[in-house]
Amino acid sequence: DHVVPVREVRLSAGAGFVVAICGEIMTMPGLPKSPSSERIFLNDKGQIEGLF
């Protein structure tokens, strides 16, 4: 005799399943298509750019 409070249902089409968000559960955001490290480089003066 348990009750599970489902507050939201999400489709994860790429993964091929349905996710039930219950109670106070929070989800983490997904990752970007390219990592931040791809935008970090040294300029002509030898200074690091693209960190922030």
C-alpha positions as CSV (number, residue, x, y, z in Angstrom):
1,D,0.0,0.0,0.0
2,H,2.6,2.6,-1.1
3,V,1.9,5.7,-3.0
4,V,4.6,7.2,-5.3
5,P,3.9,10.8,-6.2
6,V,4.9,11.3,-9.9
7,R,5.1,15.0,-10.6
8,E,6.4,14.9,-14.1
9,V,7.1,12.4,-16.9
10,R,9.8,13.0,-19.5
11,L,10.7,11.3,-22.7
12,S,14.4,10.5,-23.2
13,A,14.0,9.6,-26.9
14,G,17.7,9.3,-27.6
15,A,18.2,6.9,-24.7
16,G,14.9,5.1,-25.6
17,F,13.0,5.3,-22.3
18,V,10.6,7.3,-20.2
19,V,11.7,9.0,-17.0
20,A,9.2,9.6,-14.1
21,I,10.2,12.5,-11.9
22,C,9.0,11.8,-8.4
23,G,8.6,14.0,-5.3
24,E,11.4,16.4,-4.7
25,I,13.9,14.7,-7.0
26,M,16.0,17.1,-9.1
27,T,17.7,16.2,-12.4
28,M,21.1,17.3,-13.6
29,P,21.4,19.3,-16.8
30,G,22.8,17.5,-19.9
31,L,26.3,18.1,-21.2
32,P,26.9,20.5,-24.1
33,K,27.7,19.1,-27.6
34,S,31.4,20.3,-27.3
35,P,33.4,20.5,-24.1
36,S,34.5,24.0,-22.9
37,S,38.2,22.9,-23.3
38,E,37.7,23.3,-27.1
39,R,37.3,27.0,-26.6
40,I,40.5,27.5,-24.5
41,F,43.6,28.6,-26.3
42,L,46.8,30.7,-26.1
43,N,46.8,34.0,-27.9
44,D,49.8,35.6,-29.7
45,K,51.1,37.1,-26.4
46,G,51.0,33.7,-24.7
47,Q,48.0,34.6,-22.6
48,I,45.2,32.0,-22.0
49,E,41.8,33.0,-23.5
50,G,38.4,31.3,-23.3
51,L,38.4,30.3,-19.6
52,F,35.4,32.4,-18.6
